């Protein structure tokens, strides 16, 4: 019996196989370098949600509350997770900074809460709530919030808080 010998390697087959391997390696290298930038851009767009531009609303709020000097400070915070919504949202916070106005607002708001407010105090609180509610109707969605607060000791007390379609703090009812 004689042994089966392998024949000579076909040079054409070997050349084609080498070319295919080189092309495969080049394509693999190309996509490996491209993939991190593609993955990174997908990650970045998923993390940064489009933020609504509320500069016009903040400007209107500033006109309403800061007519006679700097009475309030307006701050916009993004990606807030709190009890008002289960989605991250934007909160525009209107902080009362004037000490005299804070004293009057605190007295008026506490009187309203205790059902002992005069008509002037009710109108004062109602007007703040009305401004906040009116500006909230201009928000981009129903998750974002506008909130008016004053500082009482170390904590902030919300007087008015509204979303686009609802008031989170019940508005003061005026006597007819």
VOMARVO-683312 format. One line per field, with one value per atom (N, C-alpha, C): atom name; x, y, z; residue in one letter. Coordinates in Angstrom, 1 decimal, decimal comma, padded with zeros to 4 digits. Each point is the difference from the previous one (the first is absolute). Layout:
a = CA; ...
X = X; ...
Y = Y; ...
Z = Z; ...
r = a; ...
This chain:
a = N; CA; C; N; CA; C; N; CA; C; N; CA; C; N; CA; C; N; CA; C; N; CA; C; N; CA; C; N; CA; C; N; CA; C; N; CA; C; N; CA; C; N; CA; C; N; CA; C; N; CA; C; N; CA; C; N; CA; C; N; CA; C; N; CA; C; N; CA; C; N; CA; C; N; CA; C; N; CA; C; N; CA; C; N; CA; C; N; CA; C; N; CA; C; N; CA; C; N; CA; C; N; CA; C; N; CA; C; N; CA; C; N; CA; C; N; CA; C; N; CA; C; N; CA; C; N; CA; C; N; CA; C; N; CA; C; N; CA; C; N; CA; C; N; CA; C; N; CA; C; N; CA; C; N; CA; C; N; CA; C; N; CA; C; N; CA; C; N; CA; C; N; CA; C; N; CA; C; N; CA; C; N; CA; C; N; CA; C; N; CA; C; N; CA; C; N; CA; C; N; CA; C; N; CA; C; N; CA; C; N; CA; C; N; CA; C; N; CA; C; N; CA; C; N; CA; C; N; CA; C; N; CA; C; N; CA; C; N; CA; C; N; CA; C; N; CA; C; N; CA; C; N; CA; C; N; CA; C; N; CA; C; N; CA; C; N; CA; C; N; CA; C; N; CA; C; N; CA; C; N; CA; C; N; CA; C; N; CA; C; N; CA; C; N; CA; C; N; CA; C; N; CA; C; N; CA; C; N; CA; C; N; CA; C; N; CA; C; N; CA; C; N; CA; C; N; CA; C; N; CA; C; N; CA; C; N; CA; C; N; CA; C; N; CA; C; N; CA; C; N; CA; C; N; CA; C; N; CA; C; N; CA; C; N; CA; C; N; CA; C; N; CA; C; N; CA; C; N; CA; C; N; CA; C; N; CA; C; N; CA; C; N; CA; C; N; CA; C; N; CA; C; N; CA; C; N; CA; C; N; CA; C; N; CA; C; N; CA; C; N; CA; C; N; CA; C; N; CA; C; N; CA; C; N; CA; C; N; CA; C; N; CA; C; N; CA; C; N; CA; C; N; CA; C; N; CA; C; N; CA; C; N; CA; C; N; CA; C; N; CA; C; N; CA; C; N; CA; C; N; CA; C; N; CA; C; N; CA; C; N; CA; C; N; CA; C; N; CA; C; N; CA; C; N; CA; C; N; CA; C; N; CA; C; N; CA; C; N; CA; C; N; CA; C; N; CA; C; N; CA; C; N; CA; C; N; CA; C; N; CA; C; N; CA; C; N; CA; C; N; CA; C; N; CA; C; N; CA; C; N; CA; C; N; CA; C; N; CA; C; N; CA; C; N; CA; C; N; CA; C; N; CA; C; N; CA; C; N; CA; C; N; CA; C; N; CA; C; N; CA; C; N; CA; C; N; CA; C; N; CA; C; N; CA; C
X = 000,8; -000,8; 000,9; -000,5; 000,8; -000,8; 000,8; -000,6; -000,6; -001,1; -000,6; 000,8; 000,6; 000,7; -000,8; 000,2; -000,7; 000,7; -000,9; 000,6; 000,5; 000,6; 000,5; -001,1; 000,3; -001,1; -000,2; -001,2; -000,4; 000,3; 000,9; 000,4; -001,1; -000,9; -001,1; -000,9; -000,3; -000,8; 000,6; 001,3; 000,7; 000,0; 000,2; 000,0; -001,4; -001,0; -001,4; -000,3; 000,4; -000,2; 000,7; 001,2; 000,7; -000,6; -000,5; -000,6; -001,3; -000,8; -001,2; 000,3; 001,0; 000,4; 000,4; 000,8; 000,4; -001,1; -001,0; -001,1; -000,9; -000,2; -000,8; 000,6; 001,4; 000,7; -000,2; 000,1; -000,1; -001,4; -001,0; -001,4; -000,3; 000,5; -000,2; 000,7; 001,2; 000,7; -000,8; -000,5; -000,7; -001,3; -000,8; -001,2; 000,3; 001,1; 000,4; 000,4; 000,6; 000,4; -001,3; -000,9; -001,2; -001,0; -000,1; -001,1; 000,1; 001,1; 000,0; -000,7; 000,3; -000,6; -001,5; -000,4; -001,5; -000,6; 000,5; -000,6; 000,0; 001,1; 000,0; -001,0; -000,3; -001,0; -001,4; -000,2; -001,3; -000,2; 001,0; 000,0; -000,3; 000,7; -000,1; -001,4; -000,6; -001,4; -001,0; 000,3; -001,0; 000,1; 001,2; 000,1; -000,4; 000,2; -000,4; -001,3; -001,1; -001,3; -000,1; -000,8; -000,1; -000,6; 000,6; -000,5; -000,8; -001,2; -000,8; 000,7; -000,1; 000,6; -001,1; 000,2; -001,0; 000,5; 000,9; 000,5; -001,1; -001,0; -001,1; -000,9; -000,2; -000,9; 000,7; 001,3; 000,8; 000,0; 000,1; 000,0; -001,3; -001,1; -001,4; -000,1; 000,4; 000,0; 000,8; 001,1; 000,9; -000,7; -000,7; -000,7; -001,1; -000,7; -001,2; 000,5; 001,0; 000,4; 001,0; 000,9; 001,1; -000,2; -001,2; -000,3; 000,6; 000,1; 000,5; 001,3; 000,9; 001,3; 000,1; 001,0; 000,2; -000,7; -001,2; -000,8; 000,1; 000,1; 000,1; 001,2; 000,5; 001,0; -000,6; 000,3; -000,6; 001,1; -000,3; 001,0; -000,6; 000,7; -000,6; 000,9; -000,6; 000,7; -000,6; 000,9; -000,3; 000,2; -000,7; 000,1; -000,3; -001,1; -000,4; -000,9; 000,3; -000,9; -000,6; -001,3; -000,7; -001,4; -000,8; -001,4; -001,0; 000,4; -001,0; -000,1; 001,0; 000,0; 001,0; -000,4; 000,9; 001,1; 000,0; 001,0; 000,9; 001,2; 000,9; -000,6; 000,0; -000,7; 000,8; -000,4; 000,6; -000,9; 000,6; -000,7; 000,6; -000,9; 000,3; -000,4; 001,0; -000,2; 000,1; -001,1; 000,0; 000,2; 001,2; 000,3; -000,2; -000,8; -000,2; 001,3; 000,6; 001,3; -000,2; -001,0; -000,1; -000,5; 000,7; -000,4; -001,3; -000,3; -001,3; -001,2; 000,2; -001,1; -000,1; 001,1; -000,1; -000,9; 000,2; -000,7; -001,5; -000,4; -001,4; -000,6; 000,8; -000,5; -000,2; 000,9; -000,1; -001,3; -000,2; -001,1; -001,3; 000,0; -001,2; -000,3; 001,0; -000,2; -000,4; 000,6; -000,5; -001,4; -000,4; -001,4; -000,9; 000,4; -000,9; -000,1; 001,1; 000,0; -000,9; -000,1; -000,8; -001,4; -000,4; -001,3; -000,2; 001,0; -000,1; 000,5; 000,1; 000,6; -001,1; 000,6; -000,9; -000,1; -000,9; -000,2; 001,3; 000,7; 001,3; 001,0; 000,1; 001,0; -000,4; -001,3; -000,4; 000,3; -000,3; 000,3; 001,5; 000,8; 001,5; 000,5; -000,5; 000,4; -000,5; -001,3; -000,6; 000,7; 000,4; 000,7; 001,3; 000,8; 001,2; -000,3; -001,0; -000,4; -000,5; -000,7; -000,5; 001,1; 001,0; 001,2; 000,7; 000,2; 000,7; -000,8; -001,3; -000,9; 000,0; -000,1; 000,0; 001,3; 001,1; 001,3; 000,2; -000,6; 000,2; -000,8; -001,0; -000,7; 000,8; 001,1; 001,0; 001,1; 000,0; 001,0; -000,1; 001,1; 000,0; -000,7; -000,1; -000,7; -000,7; -000,7; -000,7; 000,9; 001,2; 000,9; 000,8; 000,3; 000,7; -000,8; 000,7; -000,7; 000,6; -000,9; 000,4; -000,4; 000,9; -000,3; 000,5; -000,9; 000,3; 000,2; 001,2; 000,3; 000,5; -000,2; 000,7; 000,7; 001,1; 000,8; -000,6; -000,2; -000,4; 001,0; 000,9; 001,0; 001,0; 000,1; 000,9; -000,7; -001,3; -000,7; -000,7; -000,4; -000,7; -001,5; -000,9; -001,4; -000,6; -000,6; -000,6; -001,4; -000,2; -001,2; -000,8; 000,6; -000,6; 000,8; -000,6; 000,7; -001,0; 000,4; -000,8; 000,7; -000,7; 000,4; -000,8; 000,2; -000,7; -001,5; -000,5; -001,5; -000,6; 000,8; -000,6; 000,9; -000,7; 000,6; 000,3; 001,3; 000,4; -000,4; 000,0; -000,5; -001,4; -001,0; -001,3; -000,1; -000,5; 000,0; -001,0; 000,3; -000,8; -001,3; -001,1; -001,3; -000,3; -000,4; -000,3; -001,5; -000,3; -001,4; -000,6; -001,3; -000,7; -000,6
Y = -001,2; 001,2; 001,2; 000,9; 001,2; 001,1; 000,9; 001,2; 001,0; 000,6; 001,1; 001,2; 000,6; 001,2; 001,2; 001,0; 001,2; 000,6; 000,6; 000,7; 001,4; 000,6; 001,3; 001,0; 001,0; 001,0; 000,9; 000,2; 000,8; 001,5; 000,6; 001,4; 001,0; -000,3; 001,0; -000,1; -001,2; -000,1; 000,7; -000,2; 000,6; 001,6; 000,5; 001,4; 000,6; -000,6; 000,4; 000,0; -001,1; -000,1; 001,1; 000,3; 001,1; 001,3; 000,3; 001,3; 000,1; -001,1; 000,1; 000,2; -000,6; 000,2; 001,5; 000,5; 001,4; 001,0; -000,3; 000,9; -000,1; -001,2; -000,2; 000,7; -000,1; 000,7; 001,5; 000,5; 001,5; 000,5; -000,8; 000,4; -000,1; -001,0; -000,1; 001,1; 000,4; 001,1; 001,3; 000,2; 001,3; 000,1; -001,1; 000,1; 000,0; -000,5; 000,0; 001,5; 000,7; 001,4; 000,9; -000,3; 000,8; -000,3; -001,1; -000,4; 000,8; 000,3; 000,8; 001,4; 000,6; 001,4; -000,2; -001,0; -000,3; -000,3; -000,8; -000,4; 001,2; 000,8; 001,2; 001,0; 000,2; 001,0; -000,5; -001,3; -000,6; 000,2; -000,2; 000,1; 001,5; 000,9; 001,4; 000,5; -000,4; 000,5; -000,7; -001,1; -000,6; 000,6; 000,5; 000,6; 001,4; 000,8; 001,4; 000,1; 000,2; 000,2; 001,4; 000,3; 001,4; 000,8; 001,1; 000,9; 001,1; 000,3; 001,1; 001,3; 001,0; 001,3; 000,8; 000,3; 000,8; 001,4; 000,5; 001,4; 001,0; -000,2; 001,0; -000,1; -001,2; -000,1; 000,7; -000,3; 000,6; 001,5; 000,5; 001,5; 000,6; -000,7; 000,5; -000,1; -001,0; -000,1; 001,1; 000,3; 001,0; 001,4; 000,2; 001,3; 000,1; -001,1; 000,1; 000,2; -000,7; 000,1; 001,0; 000,3; 000,9; 001,4; 000,5; 001,4; 001,1; -000,2; 001,0; -000,5; -000,4; -000,5; -001,5; -000,5; -001,5; -000,6; -000,5; -000,6; -001,5; -000,6; -001,4; -000,4; -001,2; -000,6; -001,2; -000,1; -001,1; -000,9; -001,3; -001,1; -001,1; -000,5; -001,2; -001,2; -001,1; -001,2; -001,1; -000,8; -001,0; -001,4; -001,0; -001,4; -000,2; 000,6; -000,2; -001,2; -000,8; -001,1; 000,2; 000,3; 000,2; -000,6; 000,3; -000,6; 000,6; 001,1; 000,6; -000,8; -000,7; -000,8; -001,2; -001,1; -001,1; 000,1; 001,0; 000,3; 001,1; 000,0; 001,2; 001,2; 001,1; 001,2; 001,3; 001,1; 001,3; 000,7; 000,6; 000,8; 001,5; 000,9; 001,4; 000,5; 000,3; 000,4; 001,5; 000,6; 001,5; 000,1; 000,5; 000,1; 001,5; 000,2; 001,4; 000,3; 001,2; 000,3; 001,3; 000,8; 001,2; -000,3; 000,4; -000,3; 000,5; 001,3; 000,6; -000,8; -000,3; -000,7; -001,4; -000,6; -001,3; 000,0; 001,0; 000,1; 000,1; 000,9; 000,2; -001,2; -000,7; -001,2; -001,1; -000,1; -001,1; 000,2; 001,3; 000,3; -000,3; 000,5; -000,2; -001,4; -000,8; -001,4; -000,8; 000,3; -000,8; 000,4; 001,3; 000,4; -000,7; -000,2; -000,7; -001,4; -000,7; -001,4; -000,2; 001,0; -000,1; 000,6; 000,3; 000,6; 001,3; 000,8; 001,2; 001,2; -000,2; 001,1; 001,0; 001,2; 001,2; -000,2; 000,8; 000,0; 000,4; 001,0; 000,4; -001,1; -000,7; -001,1; -001,1; -000,3; -001,0; 000,4; 001,3; 000,5; 000,0; 000,3; -000,1; -001,4; -001,0; -001,3; -000,5; 000,3; -000,4; 000,6; 001,2; 000,6; -000,7; -000,4; -000,7; -001,4; -000,6; -001,3; 000,1; 001,1; 000,2; 000,2; 000,8; 000,3; -001,4; -000,7; -001,3; -001,0; 000,0; -000,9; 000,5; 001,2; 000,6; -000,3; 000,1; -000,2; -001,5; -000,9; -001,4; -000,5; 000,6; -000,4; 000,1; 000,7; 000,2; -001,1; -000,8; -001,1; -000,9; -000,7; -000,9; -001,3; -000,5; -001,2; 000,1; -001,1; 000,0; -000,5; -000,3; -000,5; 001,1; 001,1; 001,1; 000,8; 000,7; 000,7; 001,4; 000,9; 001,3; 000,1; 000,5; 000,0; 001,3; 000,6; 001,2; -000,3; 000,3; -000,4; 001,2; 000,0; 001,0; -000,8; 000,6; -000,7; 000,3; -001,1; 000,1; -000,8; 000,7; -000,6; -000,7; -001,3; -000,7; -000,7; 000,1; -000,7; 000,9; -000,4; 000,8; -000,5; 000,9; -000,3; 000,4; -001,0; 000,3; 000,7; 001,1; 000,7; -000,3; -000,1; -000,3; -001,0; -001,0; -001,1; -000,5; 000,1; -000,3; -000,8; -000,9; -000,6; 000,6; -000,5; 000,6; -000,2; -001,1; -000,2; -000,1; 000,2; 000,0; 000,8; 000,4; 000,7; -001,0; -000,1; -001,0; 000,5; 001,3; 000,6; 000,6; -000,3; 000,4; 001,6; 000,6; 001,5; 000,5; 001,2; 000,6; 000,5; -000,3; 000,5; 001,3; 000,9; 001,4; 000,1; 000,8; 000,3; 000,8; -000,2; 000,8; 001,2
Z = 000,0; 000,0; 000,0; -000,7; 000,0; 000,7; 000,5; 000,7; -000,9; 000,4; -000,8; 000,4; -000,9; 000,2; -000,3; 000,8; -000,3; -001,2; -000,8; -001,2; 000,4; -000,9; 000,3; 000,2; 000,9; 000,3; -001,2; -000,2; -001,2; 000,3; -000,7; 000,2; -000,1; -000,9; -000,2; 001,2; 000,5; 001,2; 001,2; 000,2; 001,1; -000,1; -001,2; -000,2; 000,3; -000,5; 000,3; 001,5; 000,7; 001,4; 000,8; -000,4; 000,7; -000,3; -001,2; -000,3; 000,8; 000,1; 000,8; 001,5; 000,5; 001,4; 000,3; -000,9; 000,1; -000,1; -000,9; -000,1; 001,2; 000,5; 001,2; 001,2; 000,1; 001,1; -000,1; -001,2; -000,2; 000,3; -000,4; 000,3; 001,5; 000,6; 001,5; 000,7; -000,4; 000,6; -000,2; -001,2; -000,3; 000,9; 000,1; 000,8; 001,5; 000,4; 001,4; 000,4; -000,9; 000,3; -000,1; -000,8; -000,2; 001,1; 000,5; 001,0; 001,3; 000,6; 001,2; -000,2; -001,1; -000,2; -000,3; -000,6; -000,2; 001,3; 000,8; 001,3; 000,9; 000,0; 000,8; -000,4; -001,2; -000,4; 000,3; -000,1; 000,5; 001,5; 000,7; 001,5; 000,3; -000,6; 000,3; -000,3; -001,1; -000,3; 000,9; 000,5; 000,9; 001,4; 000,4; 001,3; 000,0; -001,0; 000,0; -000,8; 000,8; -000,6; -000,4; -001,1; -000,4; 001,1; 000,3; 001,0; -000,6; 000,5; -000,6; 000,4; -000,8; 000,2; 000,7; 001,2; 000,8; 000,3; -000,8; 000,2; -000,1; -000,9; -000,2; 001,3; 000,5; 001,2; 001,2; 000,1; 001,1; -000,1; -001,2; -000,2; 000,4; -000,4; 000,4; 001,5; 000,7; 001,4; 000,7; -000,6; 000,5; -000,1; -001,1; -000,2; 001,1; 000,2; 000,9; 001,5; 000,4; 001,4; 000,4; -001,0; 000,3; -000,6; 000,1; -000,5; 000,8; 001,3; 000,9; 000,7; -000,8; 000,5; 000,0; 000,6; 000,1; 001,2; -000,3; 001,1; -000,1; -001,2; -000,1; -000,8; 000,2; -000,8; -000,8; -001,2; -000,9; -000,4; 000,3; -000,2; -000,8; -001,0; -000,8; 000,3; 000,4; 000,3; -001,0; -000,5; -001,0; 000,6; -000,6; 000,4; 001,5; 000,4; 001,4; 000,2; 000,9; 000,4; 001,3; 000,1; 001,2; -000,1; 001,0; 000,1; -001,0; -000,6; -001,0; -001,3; -000,3; -001,2; 000,1; -000,7; 000,0; -001,1; -000,8; -001,0; 000,4; -000,5; 000,3; -000,7; 000,7; -000,6; 000,5; -000,6; 000,3; 001,1; 000,9; 001,0; 000,0; -000,2; 000,1; 001,4; 000,8; 001,4; 000,1; 000,5; 000,3; 001,5; 000,4; 001,4; 000,4; 001,0; 000,6; 000,8; -000,4; 000,7; 000,9; -000,2; 000,7; 001,4; 001,1; 001,3; 000,5; -000,4; 000,4; -000,7; -001,2; -000,8; 000,6; 000,4; 000,6; 001,2; 000,9; 001,2; -000,3; -000,9; -000,4; -000,6; -000,9; -000,7; 001,0; 000,9; 001,1; 000,8; 000,4; 000,9; -000,9; -001,2; -000,8; -000,3; -000,4; -000,3; 001,2; 001,1; 001,2; 000,4; -000,2; 000,3; -001,0; -001,2; -001,0; 000,4; 000,4; 000,4; 001,2; 000,9; 001,2; -000,1; -001,2; -000,3; 000,8; 000,2; 000,7; -000,8; -001,3; -000,8; -000,4; -000,1; -000,4; -001,6; -000,5; -001,5; -000,7; 000,6; -000,6; -000,1; 001,1; 000,1; -001,0; -000,1; -001,0; -001,4; -000,3; -001,4; -000,3; 001,0; -000,1; -000,4; 000,8; -000,3; -001,3; -000,2; -001,3; -001,2; 000,1; -001,2; -000,2; 001,0; -000,2; -000,7; 000,5; -000,5; -001,5; -000,2; -001,4; -001,0; 000,4; -000,9; -000,3; 001,1; -000,2; -000,9; 000,2; -000,8; -001,4; -000,3; -001,3; -000,8; 000,7; -000,7; -000,2; 000,9; -000,1; -001,2; -000,5; -001,2; -001,2; 000,1; -001,2; 000,0; 001,0; 000,1; -001,2; -000,3; -001,2; 000,3; 001,2; 000,3; 001,4; 000,3; 001,3; 001,2; -000,3; 001,1; 000,6; -000,7; 000,5; 001,0; 000,9; 001,1; 000,2; 000,3; 000,5; 001,4; 000,9; 001,4; 000,6; 000,8; 000,8; 001,4; 000,6; 001,4; 000,8; 001,3; 000,9; 001,0; 000,6; 001,0; 001,4; 000,7; 001,4; 000,9; 000,6; 000,7; -000,9; 000,1; -000,9; -001,2; 000,0; -001,1; -000,9; -001,1; -001,0; 000,0; 000,1; 000,0; -001,4; -000,7; -001,2; 000,1; -000,7; 000,1; -001,3; -001,1; -001,3; -000,7; -000,6; -000,8; -001,0; -001,3; -001,1; -001,1; -000,6; -001,3; -001,1; -001,2; -001,1; 000,1; 000,5; 000,0; 001,4; 001,0; 001,4; 001,0; 001,0; 001,1; 001,1; 000,4; 001,0; 001,4; 000,2; 001,2; -000,3; 000,8; -000,3; 000,1; -001,0; 000,0; 001,1; 000,5; 001,1; -000,7; 000,7; -000,5; 000,5; -000,9; 000,4; 000,4; 000,9; 000,4; -001,1; -000,3; -001,0; 000,6
r = x; x; x; x; x; x; x; x; x; x; x; x; x; x; x; x; x; x; x; x; x; x; x; x; x; x; x; x; x; x; x; x; x; x; x; x; x; x; x; x; x; x; x; x; x; x; x; x; x; x; x; x; x; x; x; x; x; x; x; x; x; x; x; x; x; x; x; x; x; x; x; x; x; x; x; x; x; x; x; x; x; x; x; x; x; x; x; x; x; x; x; x; x; x; x; x; x; x; x; x; x; x; x; x; x; x; x; x; x; x; x; x; x; x; x; x; x; x; x; x; x; x; x; x; x; x; x; x; x; x; x; x; x; x; x; x; x; x; x; x; x; x; x; x; x; x; x; x; x; x; x; x; x; x; x; x; x; x; x; x; x; x; x; x; x; x; x; x; x; x; x; x; x; x; x; x; x; x; x; x; x; x; x; x; x; x; x; x; x; x; x; x; x; x; x; x; x; x; x; x; x; x; x; x; x; x; x; x; x; x; x; x; x; x; x; x; x; x; x; x; x; x; x; x; x; x; x; x; x; x; x; x; x; x; x; x; x; x; x; x; x; x; x; x; x; x; x; x; x; x; x; x; x; x; x; x; x; x; x; x; x; x; x; x; x; x; x; x; x; x; x; x; x; x; x; x; x; x; x; x; x; x; x; x; x; x; x; x; x; x; x; x; x; x; x; x; x; x; x; x; x; x; x; x; x; x; x; x; x; x; x; x; x; x; x; x; x; x; x; x; x; x; x; x; x; x; x; x; x; x; x; x; x; x; x; x; x; x; x; x; x; x; x; x; x; x; x; x; x; x; x; x; x; x; x; x; x; x; x; x; x; x; x; x; x; x; x; x; x; x; x; x; x; x; x; x; x; x; x; x; x; x; x; x; x; x; x; x; x; x; x; x; x; x; x; x; x; x; x; x; x; x; x; x; x; x; x; x; x; x; x; x; x; x; x; x; x; x; x; x; x; x; x; x; x; x; x; x; x; x; x; x; x; x; x; x; x; x; x; x; x; x; x; x; x; x; x; x; x; x; x; x; x; x; x; x; x; x; x; x; x; x; x; x; x; x; x; x; x; x; x; x; x; x; x; x; x; x; x; x; x; x; x; x; x; x; x; x; x; x; x; x; x; x; x; x; x; x; x; x; x; x; x; x; x; x; x; x; x; x; x; x; x; x; x; x; x; x; x; x; x; x; x; x; x; x; x; x
